[in-house]
Amino acid sequence: MNNELFINSTPNGNRIALLQEKRLVEYHLEGSGDKFNVGDIYLGTVTKVVPGLNAAFVDIGYEKDAFLHYHDLGPNIRSLNTYTKNVLSKQQQSHKLTGFKIEPEIDKGGKIDKVLTKGQQILVQVVKEPISTKGPRLSCEISIAGRYLVLVPFSDSINVSKKIASREERQRLQRLITSIKLENFSVIIRTVAEGKEVAELDRDLKNLVKKWEDGFTKLKTAKSKDVIISEMDRTASILRDMLNESFDSITIDDKAFYDETKTYIKSIAPDKEKIVKLFSGKEKMFEQTGIERQLKALFGRTVSLPGGGYLIIEHTEAMHVVDVNSGNKSNQESDQEKTALNVNLESAKEVARQVRLRDLGGIIVIDFIDMKEQDNRVILFNRMKAEMEGDRAKYTILPLSKFGIMQITRQRVRPQLNITTSEVCPSCNGTGKITASVLVTDEIENKLDHLITKQNEKNLTIELHPFVYAHYTTGLISKRFNWFLKYKTWVKLEKNTALGIIEYRFRNKFDEIDLGNKKEEEEDIREILTVTE
């Protein structure tokens, strides 16, 4: 299967798109100001212990206290608390746990007020980002994930991924890790470790131990709410978890981030370094590759299917609901049962894609078209399981009910991704009035003249609506060529379908140019038009 990763760098962070056979299957937004990411380890302070919930609330710096349930404390919470206390008081002199006395495990059915007290400082790890009105969800079962291994302190075992089926391979990996692991650290061997040599596993383990050591150093002088060990950014974690033999290319449109990514991939998978490419197209990467168009088509309330059917996707506070409709497909076939099966099978593929794409979590209810034959219901259930296999989140799929309803529960660790595809008119901002469109060219040329003659700007680029772009570029001697004759400098023009017909943006080689009072001018003209009516 053809896998391509595209990373678009913007002033607000990275946009990450994963394409399989040119179809968008995952999309992530990584804001530059994102905090409280899954995997981050904090020094928190217990603000409240609630025996009725058997849980505690912990301050890690979010506007709402994070939630920590007793079942998320982990069996070795006492060892973690002792370690934290010893490091803060300078009694623990090394990050290594050699000789560290592991405390007895807590009772699985115990009470949280027997373990934690108000005001206590504890190490916690974010397992679920803030969602809606809720704060982060925490765990005290600390783990540090690498490419092939996961390091878990305060226990002493080796566990192999159940997806590694070969008994010989499982035993080989256990022998290798036994020879290199540290005392009082457990190691979980991930699926991608299958077939890897001891040198690669040893390098990965050393990187994880180094992270633990850095966390130890930071914890010695840490204050409450400090990040002790930070999970890598979303882009790096996707590369770490997904990079495999099926990856064909990773394309990045920012030179600095390209260099950084290439260095990172060289450290985790040297043989994959050559697939990292720097985008050099004339148009914007997401525009040229068709990703922007797919985003607009796939995030709406209604999603079309290639065969003529369509899905309607609704979101409620309690669950996500998907309704499957046959559309004009029902007019093309005479056998109603066959039509229902074909539409449902096609829908299952698209639903699995939409679940990953929007990162839907919690309860997902799918109302498939009714089918009478039990064999067809089994076929649909098996198809849905097969389509969901590529999903990295934990999920459970239930067979169809007698009403044709399928239920899926899927792990939710961050807010669902929602992209608004129904647009407020960019020209009038919903007011119903715009500046006269014939004046937009005058505005552009006035701004251009000011930037070149008064501000001495060089290497200018103007982003325009395609219609306005055509106005300046068509003809034997285009208006843009006349600019060249007038100013003795070439002005680059770019089409941008996201802009309204009277919108435009100026850029130099460094950044977008703030045109200042453009919005105020539009508002003044709207006000004048309103008064004269």
C-alpha positions as CSV (number, residue, x, y, z in Angstrom):
1,M,0.0,0.0,0.0
2,N,1.3,3.4,-1.0
3,N,1.8,5.6,2.1
4,E,2.6,9.3,1.8
5,L,3.0,11.8,4.6
6,F,2.7,15.6,3.9
7,I,3.7,18.1,6.5
8,N,2.7,21.7,5.9
9,S,4.4,24.3,8.1
10,T,2.3,27.3,9.0
11,P,2.8,30.2,11.5
12,N,0.3,28.6,13.8
13,G,2.0,25.1,13.7
14,N,2.1,22.1,11.5
15,R,-0.7,20.5,9.4
16,I,0.0,16.7,8.9
17,A,-1.8,14.7,6.2
18,L,-1.4,10.9,5.7
19,L,-2.4,9.6,2.3
20,Q,-2.9,6.0,1.4
21,E,-3.2,5.3,-2.3
22,K,-3.7,9.1,-2.7
23,R,-6.7,9.0,-0.3
24,L,-6.5,11.1,2.8
25,V,-6.9,8.8,5.9
26,E,-5.4,10.9,8.7
27,Y,-5.2,14.6,9.4
28,H,-3.6,16.3,12.4
29,L,-3.3,19.9,13.5
30,E,-0.3,20.6,15.7
31,G,-0.7,24.1,17.1
32,S,2.5,25.8,18.1
33,G,1.0,26.6,21.5
34,D,-0.4,23.1,22.2
35,K,0.1,22.0,25.8
36,F,-0.9,19.0,27.9
37,N,-0.2,16.5,25.1
38,V,-0.7,12.8,25.7
39,G,2.5,11.3,27.1
40,D,3.7,14.5,28.9
41,I,4.9,13.9,32.5
42,Y,4.3,16.6,35.1
43,L,5.0,17.3,38.7
44,G,1.5,17.9,39.9
45,T,-0.1,18.9,43.3
46,V,-3.1,17.1,44.6
47,T,-5.8,19.8,45.2
48,K,-8.7,17.6,46.2
49,V,-9.3,13.9,47.2
50,V,-12.8,12.8,46.5
51,P,-13.5,9.4,48.2
52,G,-17.0,9.3,46.7
53,L,-15.5,9.2,43.2
54,N,-12.4,7.2,44.4
55,A,-10.4,9.9,42.6
56,A,-8.3,13.0,43.0
57,F,-8.0,16.3,41.2
58,V,-4.4,17.4,40.4
59,D,-3.2,20.8,39.4
60,I,-0.7,20.6,36.5
61,G,-1.2,24.2,35.3
62,Y,-4.4,23.7,33.2
63,E,-7.4,26.1,33.9
64,K,-9.3,23.1,35.3
65,D,-7.7,20.6,37.6
66,A,-6.8,17.3,36.0
67,F,-8.6,14.1,36.9
68,L,-6.8,11.0,38.4
69,H,-8.9,7.9,39.3
70,Y,-7.7,5.2,41.7
71,H,-7.5,2.7,38.9
72,D,-5.1,4.9,37.1
73,L,-2.6,5.1,40.0
74,G,-1.0,1.9,38.9
75,P,0.1,-0.9,41.3
76,N,3.5,0.7,42.0
77,I,2.3,4.2,43.0
78,R,3.9,3.9,46.4
79,S,7.3,3.3,44.7
80,L,6.7,6.3,42.4
81,N,5.8,8.5,45.4
82,T,8.9,7.5,47.3
83,Y,11.1,8.1,44.3
84,T,9.5,11.6,43.8
85,K,9.9,12.5,47.4
86,N,13.6,11.3,47.5
87,V,14.5,13.2,44.3
88,L,12.9,16.5,45.5
89,S,14.7,16.2,48.9
90,K,18.0,15.3,47.1
91,Q,18.2,11.9,48.8
92,Q,18.0,10.1,45.4
93,Q,21.4,10.6,43.8
94,S,21.0,8.7,40.5
95,H,18.4,8.3,37.8
96,K,19.2,4.5,38.0
97,L,17.0,2.4,40.1
98,T,19.7,-0.2,41.0
99,G,19.2,-1.0,44.6
100,F,16.0,1.0,44.9
101,K,13.5,-0.8,47.2
102,I,10.3,-1.4,45.4
103,E,7.3,-0.8,47.7
104,P,4.5,-3.3,48.0
105,E,1.8,-2.9,45.3
106,I,-1.5,-1.3,46.3
107,D,-4.8,-3.2,46.5
108,K,-6.8,-3.2,43.2
109,G,-10.0,-2.5,45.2
110,G,-8.5,0.1,47.6
111,K,-9.4,3.7,48.3
112,I,-7.6,6.7,47.0
113,D,-7.6,8.6,50.3
114,K,-5.3,5.8,51.7
115,V,-2.7,6.6,49.0
116,L,-2.9,10.3,48.3
117,T,-3.4,13.4,50.5
118,K,-4.3,17.0,49.6
119,G,-1.2,19.1,48.9
120,Q,1.0,16.1,48.0
121,Q,3.3,16.5,45.0
122,I,3.2,13.5,42.6
123,L,4.5,12.6,39.2
124,V,1.6,12.2,36.7
125,Q,1.4,11.4,33.0
126,V,-1.3,12.8,30.6
127,V,-3.3,10.0,29.1
128,K,-6.2,12.2,27.7
129,E,-5.9,15.8,26.5
130,P,-8.5,18.4,27.7
131,I,-11.8,17.7,25.9
132,S,-14.7,20.1,25.9
133,T,-15.2,21.3,29.5
134,K,-13.1,18.6,31.1
135,G,-9.5,18.9,32.2
136,P,-6.8,16.4,31.3
137,R,-7.0,12.8,32.4
138,L,-4.0,11.5,34.3
139,S,-2.2,8.3,35.2
140,C,0.6,7.4,37.6
141,E,1.6,4.4,35.6
142,I,4.6,6.2,34.0
143,S,5.8,4.9,30.7
144,I,8.2,6.4,28.1
145,A,7.6,5.2,24.5
146,G,10.3,4.7,21.9
147,R,10.2,3.4,18.4
148,Y,10.7,-0.3,19.3
149,L,10.3,-0.3,23.1
150,V,8.4,1.2,26.0
151,L,10.2,1.8,29.3
152,V,8.2,1.4,32.5
153,P,10.0,2.2,35.8
154,F,9.4,0.5,39.2
155,S,8.8,-3.0,38.0
156,D,10.9,-5.8,36.6
157,S,9.4,-7.7,33.6
158,I,9.6,-8.0,29.9
159,N,6.4,-8.1,27.8
160,V,6.1,-8.7,24.1
161,S,3.3,-7.3,21.9
162,K,0.6,-9.9,21.3
163,K,0.7,-9.0,17.6
164,I,4.1,-10.7,17.3
165,A,2.7,-14.2,16.7
166,S,5.9,-16.3,16.2
167,R,6.9,-18.1,19.4
168,E,10.6,-18.2,18.3
169,E,10.7,-14.4,17.6
170,R,9.0,-13.6,21.0
171,Q,11.6,-15.7,22.8
172,R,14.5,-14.1,20.8
173,L,13.3,-10.6,21.6
174,Q,12.9,-11.5,25.3
175,R,16.5,-12.9,25.4
176,L,17.9,-9.8,23.7
177,I,16.1,-7.3,26.1
178,T,17.0,-9.4,29.1
179,S,20.7,-8.9,28.3
180,I,20.5,-5.1,28.0
181,K,17.7,-3.9,30.3
182,L,18.3,-2.1,33.6
183,E,17.3,-3.3,37.1
184,N,13.8,-2.2,38.3
185,F,12.7,-1.2,34.8
186,S,10.2,-3.1,32.8
187,V,10.3,-3.1,29.0
188,I,7.4,-3.6,26.6
189,I,8.5,-4.8,23.2
190,R,6.4,-3.1,20.4
191,T,5.2,-4.9,17.3
192,V,7.6,-3.0,15.0
193,A,10.6,-4.6,16.9
194,E,9.9,-7.9,15.1
195,G,13.0,-8.9,13.2
196,K,15.2,-6.1,14.6
197,E,18.8,-6.7,15.7
198,V,20.1,-6.1,19.2
199,A,22.0,-2.9,18.1
200,E,18.8,-1.2,17.1
201,L,17.0,-2.2,20.2
202,D,19.9,-1.2,22.4
203,R,20.0,2.2,20.8
204,D,16.3,2.7,21.3
205,L,16.6,1.6,25.0
206,K,19.5,4.0,25.6
207,N,17.4,6.9,24.2
208,L,14.6,6.0,26.6
209,V,17.0,5.8,29.6
210,K,18.4,9.1,28.6
211,K,14.9,10.7,28.6
212,W,14.4,9.2,32.1
213,E,17.8,10.6,33.2
214,D,16.9,14.1,31.8
215,G,13.6,13.9,33.7
216,F,15.5,13.0,36.9
217,T,17.8,16.0,36.5
218,K,14.8,18.3,35.9
219,L,12.8,16.9,38.8
220,K,15.6,17.7,41.3
221,T,14.9,21.5,40.9
222,A,11.3,21.3,39.7
223,K,8.3,23.3,41.0
224,S,4.7,22.2,40.9
225,K,3.2,22.3,37.4
226,D,6.6,21.9,35.7
227,V,6.9,19.5,32.7
228,I,9.4,16.8,33.8
229,I,9.4,14.7,30.6
230,S,7.8,16.1,27.5
231,E,6.4,13.8,24.8
232,M,7.7,14.7,21.3
233,D,5.5,16.8,19.1
234,R,2.7,15.2,17.1
235,T,4.7,15.0,13.9
236,A,7.6,13.2,15.5
237,S,5.3,10.8,17.4
238,I,3.4,9.9,14.1
239,L,6.8,9.3,12.4
240,R,7.9,7.2,15.4
241,D,4.8,5.1,15.6
242,M,3.9,4.7,11.9
243,L,7.1,4.8,9.9
244,N,7.5,1.3,8.3
245,E,8.5,-0.4,5.1
246,S,5.3,0.7,3.3
247,F,6.1,4.4,3.6
248,D,7.0,5.8,0.2
249,S,7.6,9.5,0.9
250,I,7.5,12.2,3.5
251,T,7.2,15.6,1.9
252,I,7.8,18.9,3.9
253,D,7.4,22.4,2.7
254,D,9.7,24.1,5.3
255,K,13.5,23.9,4.9
256,A,14.3,24.2,8.6
257,F,11.7,21.5,9.6
258,Y,12.8,19.3,6.7
259,D,16.4,19.3,8.1
260,E,15.1,18.6,11.6
261,T,12.9,15.7,10.4
262,K,15.6,14.2,8.3
263,T,18.0,14.2,11.3
264,Y,15.3,12.6,13.5
265,I,14.5,9.9,11.0
266,K,18.2,9.2,10.5
267,S,18.4,8.5,14.3
268,I,15.4,6.2,14.4
269,A,15.5,4.6,10.9
270,P,18.6,5.4,8.9
271,D,17.4,3.4,5.9
272,K,14.4,5.7,5.6
273,E,16.3,8.9,5.4
274,K,16.1,9.0,1.6
275,I,12.3,9.2,1.5
276,V,12.2,12.6,3.2
277,K,11.7,15.3,0.5
278,L,11.6,19.0,0.4
279,F,8.6,20.4,-1.5
280,S,9.6,22.7,-4.3
281,G,6.3,23.2,-6.2
282,K,5.2,26.6,-7.4
283,E,1.7,26.4,-5.7
284,K,1.0,25.7,-2.1
285,M,1.7,22.0,-1.2
286,F,-1.8,21.1,0.0
287,E,-3.4,22.9,-3.1
288,Q,-1.1,21.2,-5.6
289,T,-1.5,17.7,-4.1
290,G,-5.3,18.0,-3.9
291,I,-5.3,17.6,-0.1
292,E,-7.1,20.9,0.4
293,R,-9.9,19.8,-1.9
294,Q,-10.1,16.4,0.0
295,L,-10.3,18.3,3.3
296,K,-13.2,20.4,2.1
297,A,-15.0,17.4,0.7
298,L,-14.5,15.0,3.7
299,F,-15.3,17.1,6.8
300,G,-18.8,18.2,6.0
301,R,-22.0,16.9,7.6
302,T,-22.7,15.0,4.4
303,V,-20.0,12.7,2.8
304,S,-20.5,11.3,-0.7
305,L,-19.6,7.7,-1.6
306,P,-18.1,6.8,-5.0
307,G,-21.0,4.5,-5.8
308,G,-23.7,7.1,-5.4
309,G,-24.6,6.7,-1.7
310,Y,-23.8,9.1,1.0
311,L,-23.2,9.4,4.8
312,I,-24.7,11.9,7.2
313,I,-22.5,12.4,10.3
314,E,-23.8,14.1,13.4
315,H,-22.0,14.8,16.6
316,T,-23.8,15.0,20.0
317,E,-22.4,15.4,23.6
318,A,-22.9,11.6,24.2
319,M,-22.0,10.0,20.9
320,H,-21.4,10.3,17.2
321,V,-24.1,9.1,14.8
322,V,-23.6,8.0,11.2
323,D,-26.6,7.5,8.9
324,V,-26.0,5.5,5.7
325,N,-28.1,6.4,2.7
326,S,-28.2,4.7,-0.7
327,G,-28.9,7.9,-2.7
328,N,-29.3,7.3,-6.5
329,K,-27.7,3.8,-6.1
330,S,-31.2,2.4,-5.3
331,N,-32.3,3.3,-8.8
332,Q,-29.5,1.4,-10.5
333,E,-30.0,-2.1,-9.3
334,S,-33.2,-4.3,-9.2
335,D,-32.2,-6.5,-6.2
336,Q,-32.9,-4.5,-3.0
337,E,-30.8,-6.8,-0.8
338,K,-27.8,-6.7,-3.1
339,T,-28.1,-2.9,-3.3
340,A,-28.2,-2.6,0.5
341,L,-25.1,-4.9,0.9
342,N,-23.1,-3.0,-1.7
343,V,-23.9,0.4,-0.3
344,N,-23.2,-0.9,3.3
345,L,-19.8,-2.4,2.3
346,E,-18.8,0.8,0.6
347,S,-20.0,2.8,3.6
348,A,-18.0,0.6,6.0
349,K,-14.8,1.6,4.2
350,E,-15.6,5.3,4.3
351,V,-16.8,5.2,8.0
352,A,-13.5,3.6,9.0
353,R,-11.7,6.3,7.2
354,Q,-13.9,9.1,8.7
355,V,-13.3,7.8,12.2
356,R,-9.5,8.0,11.8
357,L,-9.7,11.3,9.9
358,R,-11.8,13.1,12.4
359,D,-10.3,11.2,15.3
360,L,-13.8,10.3,16.6
361,G,-13.8,8.8,20.1
362,G,-16.3,7.5,22.6
363,I,-19.5,5.8,21.3
364,I,-20.0,5.7,17.5
365,V,-23.4,4.5,16.3
366,I,-23.8,3.6,12.6
367,D,-27.3,3.1,11.1
368,F,-26.7,0.9,8.1
369,I,-29.3,0.1,5.4
370,D,-31.5,-2.8,6.6
371,M,-30.6,-6.2,5.3
372,K,-32.7,-9.3,5.8
373,E,-30.1,-12.1,5.2
374,Q,-27.9,-13.0,8.2
375,D,-25.0,-13.9,6.0
376,N,-24.9,-10.4,4.6
377,R,-24.9,-9.0,8.2
378,V,-21.9,-11.2,8.9
379,I,-20.1,-10.0,5.7
380,L,-20.6,-6.4,6.7
381,F,-19.4,-7.0,10.3
382,N,-16.2,-8.7,9.0
383,R,-15.7,-5.9,6.4
384,M,-15.9,-3.2,9.1
385,K,-13.3,-5.2,11.3
386,A,-11.0,-5.4,8.3
387,E,-11.3,-1.7,7.5
388,M,-10.6,-0.7,11.1
389,E,-7.4,-2.8,11.4
390,G,-5.2,0.1,10.4
391,D,-6.5,2.3,13.3
392,R,-3.9,2.9,16.0
393,A,-6.5,3.8,18.7
394,K,-8.0,1.1,20.8
395,Y,-11.6,0.2,19.7
396,T,-14.3,-2.4,20.0
397,I,-16.8,-3.3,17.3
398,L,-20.2,-4.9,18.1
399,P,-22.1,-7.0,15.4
400,L,-25.2,-5.4,13.9
401,S,-28.3,-5.4,16.0
402,K,-31.6,-6.6,14.6
403,F,-32.4,-3.0,13.6
404,G,-29.3,-2.7,11.5
405,I,-27.4,-0.6,14.0
406,M,-23.6,-1.1,14.6
407,Q,-21.9,0.2,17.7
408,I,-18.2,1.1,17.9
409,T,-16.4,2.3,21.0
410,R,-13.1,4.0,20.3
411,Q,-10.4,5.4,22.6
412,R,-10.6,9.1,22.9
413,V,-7.4,10.8,24.0
414,R,-7.8,14.3,22.4
415,P,-10.6,16.5,21.1
416,Q,-12.1,15.4,17.8
417,L,-10.9,17.2,14.8
418,N,-13.5,19.5,13.2
419,I,-13.0,21.5,10.1
420,T,-15.7,24.0,9.1
421,T,-16.5,23.3,5.4
422,S,-19.7,25.5,5.2
423,E,-18.2,28.9,4.8
424,V,-19.4,32.4,5.8
425,C,-19.0,34.5,2.7
426,P,-15.4,35.8,2.9
427,S,-16.3,38.9,0.9
428,C,-19.0,40.2,3.1
429,N,-18.4,38.3,6.4
430,G,-22.2,37.5,6.5
431,T,-23.4,41.1,6.2
432,G,-24.7,40.8,2.7
433,K,-22.7,43.8,1.5
434,I,-19.2,44.0,0.0
435,T,-17.0,46.6,-1.4
436,A,-17.5,47.0,-5.2
437,S,-15.6,44.1,-6.8
438,V,-14.4,46.3,-9.6
439,L,-12.4,48.3,-7.1
440,V,-10.3,45.3,-5.9
441,T,-7.8,45.7,-8.7
442,D,-7.4,49.4,-7.8
443,E,-6.8,48.5,-4.2
444,I,-4.2,45.9,-5.2
445,E,-2.3,48.2,-7.5
446,N,-2.3,51.0,-4.9
447,K,-0.9,48.7,-2.3
448,L,1.7,47.3,-4.7
449,D,2.8,50.8,-5.7
450,H,3.1,51.8,-2.0
451,L,5.1,48.7,-1.1
452,I,7.6,49.0,-3.9
453,T,8.1,52.7,-4.2
454,K,7.6,53.8,-0.5
455,Q,8.7,50.7,1.5
456,N,11.2,49.4,-1.1
457,E,9.9,45.8,-0.7
458,K,11.6,43.1,-2.7
459,N,10.5,39.6,-3.9
460,L,6.8,40.3,-3.5
461,T,4.2,37.6,-3.9
462,I,0.5,38.2,-4.0
463,E,-2.1,35.5,-3.2
464,L,-5.3,36.0,-5.2
465,H,-8.7,34.5,-5.9
466,P,-8.3,32.5,-9.2
467,F,-10.6,34.9,-11.1
468,V,-8.5,37.9,-10.1
469,Y,-5.3,35.9,-10.8
470,A,-6.6,35.3,-14.4
471,H,-7.3,39.1,-14.7
472,Y,-3.6,39.8,-14.1
473,T,-2.0,37.0,-16.1
474,T,-4.0,36.5,-19.3
475,G,-3.2,38.2,-22.5
476,L,-0.2,38.6,-24.8
477,I,1.1,41.5,-22.6
478,S,-0.5,40.9,-19.2
479,K,-1.1,43.4,-16.5
480,R,1.6,41.6,-14.5
481,F,4.1,42.2,-17.3
482,N,3.2,45.9,-17.3
483,W,4.1,45.9,-13.6
484,F,7.5,44.6,-14.5
485,L,8.0,47.3,-17.1
486,K,6.9,50.0,-14.6
487,Y,8.7,48.8,-11.5
488,K,11.6,46.8,-13.0
489,T,10.9,43.9,-10.6
490,W,8.9,40.7,-11.1
491,V,5.9,40.2,-8.9
492,K,4.9,36.6,-8.3
493,L,1.2,35.8,-8.3
494,E,-0.4,32.7,-6.6
495,K,-3.9,31.3,-6.9
496,N,-5.6,30.6,-3.5
497,T,-9.0,29.1,-3.7
498,A,-9.5,29.8,0.0
499,L,-9.7,33.5,-0.6
500,G,-12.8,35.5,-1.5
501,I,-13.0,37.3,-4.8
502,I,-12.0,40.6,-3.2
503,E,-9.5,39.2,-0.8
504,Y,-5.7,39.2,-1.3
505,R,-2.5,38.8,0.6
506,F,1.0,40.3,0.1
507,R,4.1,38.4,1.1
508,N,7.8,39.1,0.9
509,K,10.4,36.3,1.1
510,F,10.2,36.3,4.9
511,D,6.5,36.6,5.9
512,E,3.1,37.9,5.1
513,I,2.9,41.7,5.0
514,D,0.4,43.4,7.3
515,L,-1.7,45.7,5.1
516,G,-3.0,47.5,8.2
517,N,-6.3,49.2,7.6
518,K,-7.7,47.0,4.8
519,K,-10.5,45.7,7.0
520,E,-11.3,49.1,8.4
521,E,-11.5,50.5,4.9
522,E,-14.0,47.8,4.0
523,E,-16.1,48.5,7.1
524,D,-16.1,52.3,6.3
525,I,-17.3,51.6,2.7
526,R,-20.1,49.2,4.1
527,E,-21.2,52.0,6.5
528,I,-21.3,54.5,3.6
529,L,-23.3,52.1,1.5
530,T,-25.8,51.5,4.4
531,V,-26.2,55.3,5.0
532,T,-26.9,56.0,1.3
533,E,-29.6,53.3,1.0
